[in-house]
């Protein structure tokens, strides 16, 4: 274990952040440490099957808000969610047979799928009257931009109408997902306006002199060159490519 202030290239960082160097020997220990951190509501910089990412418990409002602060990201720009399997994905979204066929083909992997959220009841928000969702239209509470409540399937940082999900193909992330049994915010580890990276120093340098910092860094060194995941919209019959990433969807 090291600290950022021990790294010569990061000597300007005045905050102490725990850094774990990932090796084959300590792999299980790193997963255990990561699981503990996530359950405590902490934010982790972590290698993934694409680029370095930020992980946090999507059910923890404070943790999700911390990622917004760390990335300097506007609250109306939502996060994708990592899930451990298709069964977990179904808790948050409607998946028909056509969509399921596609998802089974691309998951686990570098494809993020945008799907329709399930209609659910809304937990009360202090000082506000609560309506239930209907199949016909949204209620005043649902369309309120100031809404801070949580839907009953329990995730923050996502739209009430849609959700972006992915099952990554990366042993470390899959281990964390399995042991936490939680949906995880899985967004690139970069500040707003900066590019995602597979290079650990480039990632860490983006957080110099920032007000918000992650709590834990999992350092796997430089990853293989990769782009972020490809994002596809499966809400309509015709599949729409929102972002062309590492995988060309047409080639799948």
Secondary structure, 3 states (H helix, E strand, C coil): CEEHHHCHHHCCCCCCCEEEECCCCCHHHHHHHHHHHHHCCCCEEECCCCCCEEEEECCCHHHHHHHHHHHCCCCCCCCCEECCCHHHHCCCECCCHHHHHHHHHHCCCCEEEEEEECCCCECCCCCCCCCCCCCCCCCHHHHCCCCCCCECCCCCCCCCCEEEEECCCCHHHHHHHHHHCCCEEEEECCCCCCCCCCCHHHHHHCCCCCCCCCCEEEECCCCCCCCCCEEEECCCCCCEEEECCCCCHHHC
